[in-house]
C-alpha cells in the first residue's frame, strides 16, 4: 500500500470510528433521557397509553445500543489492524492521520468504559 493510499485509508477508518463513537454515545444519552421522560410521565400521572408508548421508544433505543457497540468494536479492530500493518513505515506512523487514528481509538475506549 503506498503512503497516500495508506493515509487515506487511515483517515476514512478514523472517521468511521469517530462517527460510531458519537452514535453510540447518542443512543446511550437518548435512552437515559427517555427513562427520565417516562419517570416524569409517571410522576405527572399521564395516561397509561402515553407511558407505554414512551416505554416502546425506550426499548427501541436500548435495542440499538448493542448493535452500535458491535459496529464500533469492529471498526476499532479494523483501524487497529491497519495501524499495526503500517507500524513499520515511520512516515505514516508519525503522521497526523496516524495520530488522529490513535486518538479516535482512545476516545472509543473511553466511551466504552462509560457506557
N, C-alpha and C positions, 0 to 999 in steps of 0.2 A: 504494500500500500504506500503510495507516495505521500509526501508530507502535506500537500494541500488537501488531498482526499482524506487523510487521517484527521487533520484539524477540523475539516468539515464534518466528518462523522462524529468527532468529539462534541462539536457544537450542537449537532442535531440531537444526539443522545442525551446531552446535558439538558437541553431544552425539554425533552420528554420527561426526564426525572424531575425537573423543576415544576413542570405543569402537573404531573401526577402527585407530587408532594402537596402542592396547593389544593388540588382536587380532593385529596384525602382529608386535609385539614378542614376544607369547606364542608364535607359530609359530616365530620365529627361535630363541628360547630353547629351545623344545621340540626343535627339530632339533639344536641343539648338545648338549643333554642326551642325545639319542638316539645321537648319534655317540660320546659318551663311554661310554654303556652298551654299544654294540657293541664298542668297544675293550676294555672291561673283560671282556666275554664272551669275546673272542678271547684276552686275556691269561690268563683263568681256565681256558681250554681247554674251554669249554662246548660242548655238542653243536652240530653244524653246522646242524641244523634250527632251534634257538633263535636262532642268529646270523642265519640267513636271515629268520626272522620279524621280528627286530628291524630288519633292513635294509628289509623291506617297510614297517614302521611309519615308518622314516626317509623312505622315498620318498613316503609319504602326506603327511608333514609338509612335505617340500620342494615337493610339488605345490600345497599350499595357500598358500605364501608369495607367488608371483606373483599369484594371484587376490586375496589380501588387499591387496597393494600396488596393484593396479589399482583396486580399490574405494576404497581410501584416497585415491589420486590424484584420482579422480572426485569424491569427497566434498569434498576440499580445493578443487578447482577450483570446485565449486558454491558453497562458502562464500565463497571469494574474490570470485566474481562477485556474490554477494549483498551483500557488504561494499562493493564498488565501486559498486553501484547505490544504496546507501544513504549514500554518502560526502557527498552534498550536505546531508543532514539532520544538523545539528550535534548535536541532542539524542540521536539514535540512534548516531551515530558516536563519541560520547564516553560512551556508556552502558556499564554493566557487561557487558551482553551482547556488545557490540562488542569490548570489551577481552578478554573470555574467548574470543571467536572468534579474535582475533589471536594470543592465547597458544596456542590449540589448533593453529593453522596453523604457528606456530613449533615447537611440540612435534612435529608431524608431520614437519616438515622435518628436525629433529634426528634423529628416528627413522629417516628415510630415509637420512641420511648414515651412520648407524652400522650399517645392515643390509647 
